[in-house]
Amino acid sequence: MVRIKPFQGIRPPKEHAAEVASRPYDVLNSAEAKAEATERSLLHIIKPEIDFEPIADEHSEQVYQKAVENFAAWQERGWLCQDEEEHYYVYAQTMDGRTQYGLVMCCHFEDYLSGAIKKHELTRPDKEEDRMIHVRNQKANIEPVFFAYPDHADIDAIVAEVTTATPEYDFVAEDGFGHTLWVVPAIYNERITTIFDTIPALYVADGHHRTAAAARVGAECKAANPQHTGEEEYCYFLAVTFPESQLRIIDYNRVVKDLNGLSEEEFLSALEADFAVEKLGAEIYTPQSLHNFAMYLGGAWYSLTAREGTYDDNDPIGVLDVTVLSNLVLDKILGISDLRTSKRIDFVGGIRGLGELQRRVDSGEMKVAFALYPVSMRQLIDIADTGNIMPPKTTWFEPKLRSGVVIHSFK
């Protein structure tokens, strides 16, 4: 069972929502953020290194303090305002004509520590520490995490009722994705909270580092408070939680700088031990099913289909195509055993399209590219439920949540 609650959201006035809301901190570098940030953009709060000339070290104390100053300034200027009552919110995202509806809520840090909020990826200590400093300094969750929950008809009915009203925000961001927000009337608060008390688990879709950081801050605050009850505002952190059936994971692909000393002919010959290899030509090829891969090498696209017996469909990790590719190609042939540390490999989100893989190989930057069939939500949930961890760079969710649509403070 999971504990959630409504909260007094801090959010922009309607007329500033589209400008304040920004892409998340981790999808653009500092130079890109500086170029993209307008006067009221939340990027000044989540990537405040852009306010220094030249751009400052994002992990420096002056940058962490600038984040606090900017958050306070945005509230003083009326660019962020706190709601007077506690609410849940419905946040809808539209991409390519498909809309997904999430509930904005606060989740309890102890559910993460106990495993009621389930993860499928490992976190990096340095990134976790960076996010924790921001949360601790701000006493706020500036950016939400992205969760999934098992579909529930009663929640669907409430969302359907709420979204018949005129939304508070409704804008299309520069990437063409739509973002719409409704403030859920407080009369629904108890009903929503009670329903989620019957839901066995939530699943981290995107935002593992932010979730871990929020849980660590909650544990710190608990340890510092002798009168801790578990109901304090610091126990809760910001999440947007979607029904699992509405979410789609897109492909997360790989590009490699060299063939580990092999010629193209030797590499293709080595692949044939574990794959049916078919040369297709110059037209971009998209993987058609699980265990079918697209490869771009030497100006041509290939279809690679893993031979039976080279994978284990009964193993939640072994069935993943990232595992198959890592075991049979990256490690076995190319000598890349640690995807987290190797400098010979890079990862390309499917949102960029397979043409980006071809471009990076044709430019000479990379030697070979691999496109993978996307992981399903069911695979993600099976892995989380069995306590397993996915290999690095397995899932890519789109559209990303906009940061600054709603903020949670625990001051």
C-alpha positions, 0 to 999 in steps of 0.5 A, a space after each residue: 500500500 502507498 501513502 500519498 497526500 494533496 499539497 499546496 502547490 507552488 506554481 506560475 500564474 496562468 499568464 506565465 505558465 508556458 514561460 516558467 515551465 521548462 525542460 528538466 535539468 538533466 535533458 540539456 547541458 548548461 550551454 543549451 540551458 543558457 541559450 534556451 532560458 527566457 527571463 522567467 524560465 525555471 532553468 534559472 532555478 534548476 540550472 542556476 550556473 547559467 546566471 554566471 559569466 562564464 557559466 559556473 561549475 554546477 556543483 559549486 556552492 555559489 551555484 547551489 546558493 543561487 538556486 535558493 536566491 532565484 527560487 525566492 525571487 521568483 516567488 517575490 516577483 509573483 512568477 510562482 505563487 502558492 495555492 491557499 488549499 491543498 490539492 491534487 492536480 491532473 497533468 496531461 501531456 499530448 504527443 503525436 495525437 496521444 494524451 496521457 493523464 497523470 495525477 500530481 501528488 506527494 508520495 511518502 519517502 518511507 514507501 521508497 525505502 520500504 520498496 512500496 515505490 519500486 525502482 528498476 535502475 541503479 543511481 549514481 552517487 554523485 548525481 544523487 548527492 547533487 539532487 539531494 543538496 538542491 532539495 535540502 537547500 530549497 526545502 522543496 521538490 522543484 522538479 517532479 519525479 515520473 511514476 506509474 501505477 497499476 490502472 484503477 477504474 475509480 481513479 480513471 473516473 475521477 480524472 475523467 470528471 475533473 478534466 471536463 472543466 476548463 484547465 488552469 494551463 493549456 500550452 504547447 511547448 517549443 518541442 510541439 508537445 502539449 501540456 495541460 493542468 487542472 486543479 482537482 477540487 478539494 472535495 476529491 482529496 479524501 477519495 483519491 487518498 483512500 483509493 491509493 491506500 489500496 494500490 500495492 505499489 508505485 513504479 519509478 519510470 523516470 527520475 531515479 536520482 530525484 526520488 533517491 535524493 528526496 528519500 534521503 532528505 526525508 530520512 535526514 529530517 526525520 533523524 533531526 526531529 525527536 517529535 517526528 510522527 511521519 506526517 510532517 510535510 518533509 516526509 513527502 515529495 513531488 511526483 506525477 503518477 500515470 496509469 501504466 497502460 497510458 505510458 509508452 517507452 521508446 527505444 534507447 539506442 547505442 553507437 560505438 566508436 570502433 570495432 575492437 580491432 576487427 575489420 567490417 568483414 570480420 565483425 560481420 562474420 563474428 555476428 553470424 555466430 549468434 544472429 541471422 544477419 541480413 544486409 538491407 541497404 541505405 534505407 533506414 531499418 526499424 527493429 520489427 520485434 523483440 530480439 530483432 535489431 537494426 545495425 548501421 555499418 559502412 553506409 548500410 543498414 542490417 537486420 540482426 535477429 538473435 538465434 534461439 537459445 541465445 536469450 532467456 525469455 523466462 528471465 526478466 533481465 535475460 529477455 531484454 534486448 539491451 541484455 542480448 546486445 550487451 552479452 552477444 555483441 558489446 561484451 563478446 565481440 567489441 570488448 565493452 563490458 561496463 556500459 557505465 564507464 566505457 568511453 567507446 560507447 554512447 547512447 541515443 534516445 529514440 526521440 532523436 530518430 534513427 537518422 541520428 544514428 546514421 548521421 553519427 556513423 557517417 560523420 566518422 565520429 562513430 563506427 557502428 550503431 544499433 537500434 533496439 526494439 523498445 522495452 514494454 511497461 510490462 517488462 519494466 514492472 516485472 523487473 521491478 516486482 522481482 527486485 531486479 535492476 535493468 542494465 544502464 540506458 534501457 528506457 526512454 520516456 517521452 514526453 518529459 514532464 515540464 519542470 515548474 508546472 507545480 512545485 512542492 515546498 516543505 518549509 
